[in-house]
Amino acid sequence: MTTLTTLAPHQAKERLHELTVIDVRTPGEYAGGHIPGALNIPLDQLDRALPEIRGAAERGEVLVVCASGARSENACRKLAEQGVHTATLAGGTGAWAAQGQELDRPVACDVKAVWSMDRQVRLTAGSLVLLGLALGEFVHPAFRLLSAGVAAGLVFSAVSNTCGMAALLAKLPHNRPATADLDATLARLRGL
């Protein structure tokens, strides 16, 4: 098993000029605020971007970031399996911002800022739990199983450090990258 390299926000800040930063959040989350100079390659597009990321890693160090660090850790592991060494930002952009570091927020951007993925998951999970309880109370008690299923999914998510609901939500149109945007990002990555 590969050891995961993690940089604290202050370490990343000191070395930002020498790092290639890849943000694996959805384009909407990225547009809501990202580390200066970060390139957006959503986690579900990592395989497509592998040659460009490999090239960047051969030229210098690559830092992978997300909102909290969980998706970037998964991305680093996935890249390590392909022989590409990268580092992750401890605590993600949330920790970066909490330590007073600036986030770039594009003024004019084709992608509208959306809620962070963890916020979307909390809204969806909470809504499903409430729906299950309400339907269980007013329609049929068996609907309470919906709430139990969501609770079990949340427990599994915490134990496995994965999130199936986030993977599903990432496929929604407002969370998916436009092909042209990813192509432009990959071209920039090749040119670094």
C-alpha positions in Angstrom: 0.0 0.0 0.0 1.3 3.5 -0.9 1.9 6.0 1.8 -0.2 9.1 1.2 1.7 12.4 1.2 -0.2 15.2 2.9 0.6 18.9 3.0 -0.9 21.3 5.6 -2.4 24.5 4.2 0.6 26.6 5.4 3.0 24.2 3.8 1.1 24.4 0.5 0.9 28.2 0.7 4.7 28.4 1.0 5.2 26.1 -2.0 2.3 27.2 -4.1 4.6 28.7 -6.8 6.3 25.3 -7.4 3.2 23.0 -7.2 0.8 22.0 -9.9 -2.6 22.2 -8.1 -5.4 20.0 -9.3 -8.9 20.5 -7.8 -11.0 17.4 -8.1 -14.3 19.0 -7.1 -17.2 19.5 -9.5 -17.0 22.6 -11.8 -19.7 24.3 -9.8 -17.9 23.8 -6.5 -14.6 25.0 -8.1 -16.3 28.1 -9.4 -17.5 28.8 -5.8 -13.9 29.3 -4.7 -10.6 27.5 -5.4 -6.9 27.8 -4.5 -5.2 30.3 -6.8 -3.8 28.7 -9.9 -5.7 25.4 -9.3 -6.8 23.5 -12.4 -10.3 21.8 -12.2 -10.3 18.1 -13.1 -13.3 16.5 -11.5 -12.8 13.2 -9.8 -14.9 11.4 -12.3 -12.7 12.7 -15.1 -9.4 11.6 -13.5 -8.9 8.6 -15.9 -9.3 10.8 -18.9 -6.8 13.3 -17.6 -4.2 10.6 -16.5 -1.7 11.3 -19.3 -1.6 15.0 -18.5 -1.4 14.5 -14.8 1.4 12.0 -15.3 3.3 14.6 -17.4 2.8 17.3 -14.7 4.0 14.9 -12.0 7.2 14.2 -14.1 7.9 17.9 -14.3 7.3 18.7 -10.7 5.1 18.1 -7.6 1.3 17.8 -8.0 -1.0 18.7 -5.2 -4.6 17.4 -5.3 -7.3 19.3 -3.5 -11.1 19.0 -2.8 -13.4 20.6 -0.3 -12.4 18.5 2.8 -9.6 16.2 1.7 -11.6 13.0 1.3 -12.0 13.1 -2.5 -8.4 14.3 -3.0 -7.2 11.3 -0.9 -9.2 9.0 -3.1 -7.7 10.7 -6.2 -4.2 10.4 -4.9 -4.7 6.7 -4.2 -6.1 6.2 -7.6 -3.2 8.0 -9.2 -0.7 6.1 -7.1 -2.2 2.8 -8.5 -1.2 4.2 -11.9 2.3 5.1 -10.8 1.7 8.8 -10.4 2.9 10.3 -7.1 0.8 13.2 -5.8 0.1 14.9 -2.5 -3.2 15.9 -0.9 -4.1 19.1 1.0 -5.0 18.3 4.6 -8.5 19.5 5.2 -9.0 20.7 1.6 -10.1 24.1 0.5 -12.1 24.4 3.7 -9.0 24.2 5.9 -7.2 26.5 3.4 -9.9 29.2 3.8 -10.2 28.7 7.5 -6.5 29.6 7.9 -7.1 32.9 6.2 -5.7 31.9 2.7 -7.4 33.5 -0.3 -9.6 31.6 -2.7 -10.1 32.7 -6.3 -13.7 33.2 -7.2 -14.1 34.0 -10.9 -16.2 37.1 -11.5 -17.4 36.0 -14.9 -17.6 32.3 -15.4 -19.7 30.1 -17.6 -20.2 27.7 -14.6 -22.5 28.9 -11.9 -21.3 28.3 -8.3 -23.2 25.5 -6.6 -23.2 24.2 -3.1 -20.3 22.1 -2.0 -20.7 18.3 -2.5 -20.9 17.7 1.3 -23.6 20.3 1.6 -25.5 18.7 -1.3 -25.2 15.3 0.4 -26.4 16.6 3.7 -29.4 18.2 2.0 -30.3 15.0 0.1 -29.7 12.7 3.1 -31.7 14.9 5.4 -34.6 15.2 2.9 -34.7 11.5 2.4 -34.8 10.8 6.1 -37.6 13.3 6.6 -39.5 11.9 3.6 -39.2 8.4 5.0 -40.4 9.4 8.4 -43.3 11.4 7.0 -44.4 8.7 4.6 -44.0 6.1 7.4 -46.3 8.1 9.6 -49.0 9.1 7.1 -48.9 6.4 4.4 -47.3 3.1 5.6 -44.8 2.2 8.4 -42.6 0.4 5.9 -41.5 3.8 4.4 -39.4 4.2 7.6 -37.0 1.8 6.0 -36.0 4.6 3.7 -34.8 6.6 6.7 -33.0 3.5 8.0 -31.3 2.9 4.7 -30.0 6.5 4.5 -28.7 6.2 8.1 -26.9 2.9 7.2 -25.5 4.6 4.1 -24.1 7.4 6.2 -22.5 5.0 8.6 -20.9 3.0 5.8 -19.7 6.3 4.2 -18.0 7.3 7.4 -16.4 3.9 8.0 -15.2 3.5 4.4 -14.4 7.2 3.7 -16.4 6.9 0.5 -19.7 8.4 -0.4 -22.0 6.7 -2.9 -24.5 9.5 -2.7 -21.8 12.1 -3.6 -20.9 9.9 -6.6 -24.5 10.0 -7.7 -25.0 13.7 -7.1 -21.8 14.4 -9.0 -23.5 13.1 -12.1 -26.3 15.7 -12.0 -26.1 18.2 -14.8 -25.1 21.2 -12.6 -22.2 19.2 -11.2 -20.8 17.8 -14.5 -18.0 19.4 -16.4 -18.6 20.8 -19.9 -16.3 18.9 -22.3 -14.8 22.1 -23.7 -13.9 23.3 -20.2 -12.1 20.0 -19.4 -10.3 20.0 -22.7 -9.1 23.6 -22.0 -7.9 22.5 -18.6 -6.0 19.6 -20.0 -4.4 21.8 -22.6 -3.3 24.2 -19.8 -1.9 21.2 -17.8 0.1 20.0 -20.8 1.5 23.5 -21.3 2.8 23.9 -17.7 
